[in-house]
Amino acid sequence: AKVVSMAKRLRSQGDLTSETDIPICDLGPQVDKIQFDKVLGYIEEGKKDGAKVALGGGRLGSKGYFVQPTVFTEVKDDMKIAREEIFGPVMQLLKFKTLEEAIQRANKTHYGLAAGICTRDVGTALAAAKDLEAGTVWINCYDNFDLAAPFGGYKESGW
């Protein structure tokens, strides 16, 4: 519920005045019609496969290639939206019972560009980061790195 309420308050289309939880984040458009259609296709695939749309799920506005921030729940590991990299404003929420289960499921993919861990326990975070097959693992943040540092992915993500 918290992630959905935060996603509802993301700014887009040049809005600089609406209240937001993340003032440095402005959702821009997709780079072109090809990517726009691809992202919308993933969203439709998620709906068709039975994932529940908790937020968004379509085009944002009538001009440009903007996609609504979209959050899916009831996502299963075998769904396309869980297996593939979407590269759009789409989040898939999957439940797990143990950290070991989450790591095993996260590593059971063809991709491994990046991962994010949110926890209050730094020991847990460091152990999980070591076990995840991802090029970059962020702890209690996301997409925050020094461009001077090398980066890449695992498997079919990056080099």
N, C-alpha and C positions, 0 to 999 in steps of 0.2 A: 504494500500500500504506500509506503514512504517513497519508493522509487517512482511510482506512478504520479504521486502529487508533485514531486520535483520535476519530472518530465513535463507535466502540464504547464509549468512556469518557465520553461525554456523560451528564450527570445528568438525571433526569426524575422526575416525580411526587413532588416534595418531598424527594428524596434529597439530603442535605447531607453525607454521610459517605464515599461511594464515592470512590476515587481518580479524578481527572480531569485532563486537560491544560488545561482551560478552566474554572477555578473560578467565573468570573462568569456562566457560561452554564448555565441550567436550562431544559431543553425543557419547555414547558408544553403544555397541550392545545390543540387547534384551538378556535376561538371558538364553534362550534356544530356540529350534526350536518350541516348543509348543507356547510360547509367541510371537515369530516372526510371525508364521502363524496366530495367533489370531489378531495381529495388522494389518497385511496385509489384513486379512478378513474384519476388520472394514473399512479399506480404500476402499476396493472393494464395500462394502455395501453402503458407502457414495456416491460413484460414481453412483451406481445402483439406489439409491434413488433420484438422481438429484442434489446433492450438486456439486458445481464447484471446481475443484482442481486448486488453485492459485499457488501452489508450491508442488513439490515432487509427492508423490502418488505411491511409489513403493520401491523396494529393493535398497539399496545403495551398490554399488560395487558387486563383485562376490564371495567374501569370507566372512564368518562369518554371524551373524544375524543382520546386520545393516539395518535400515529402513531410507529412506530419510526423512528429516524434511518435514512434510506435513501440508499445510494450506488449509482448505476448506472455501469457501464463499457460499452464498446463501443457508445456512443451515436452516432448519425448525425445530421447537420444537419437532415434532413427528418422526424425523429421528433417527435411532438407534445411529448414531454417536453423536447426541445431548443428548440422554437419558442415555447412558451408559459410564462407566469409561473405557477408552481405555488403559491407562498405557503404552503409547508409544509416540513417537515424532509426535503427531497429534494435531492440533489446529483447532477448529471449531469457525468461526466468525458468530455471530448472531446479527442482528441490533435490536435496541429498541428505543422508542421515549421518555420514561420517566424513571427516576430511579425506581419509584414504579413498573412499568411494568417489568423492568429488575429483580428486587428482586422477584416479584411474579413468574416469569418464572423460575428463578434460583431455587426457593424453590419447584417447581412443578416437583420433581424428587424423585426417590427411594434412591438417594445417597446424601451425604453431607460431604465428607472427608475434602475438603478445598475449599477456594474461594480467589480470588484476586481482589482488587479494585485499580484502577488508577485514581487519581483526584488531582487537586490543592487545593481543599477545604477540610480541615481537618474535619470540621463539617459534611459535606456530607459523608465523609469516615466513620466516627465513627457511624453515624446514620445507614448507610447501613450495616456496620459490625454487628451492634446489631440485625438487621432484617434478616440477612442471616442465614439459617439453615445449618451451616457448622462447622466442628470441629475446624478448624483454618481459620482465615481470615487475609490475608496479605494486607497491604496498601502500594502501590507504590513499591512493591517488590514481590517476590514469592519464596517459598521454603527456607525461611531464618528464622530459629528459633533455640532456645537453646535446645539441646537434653536433658538437665536436666529438662526442663519444661514438664509437662504432655501434651499429645495430643491424639486426637481420632477424630472420626467422628460422624455424625448424621445418623439416619435411617440405611440403609444397608451398610454404610461405617464405618469401624472401630468399636470400642466398646465404 
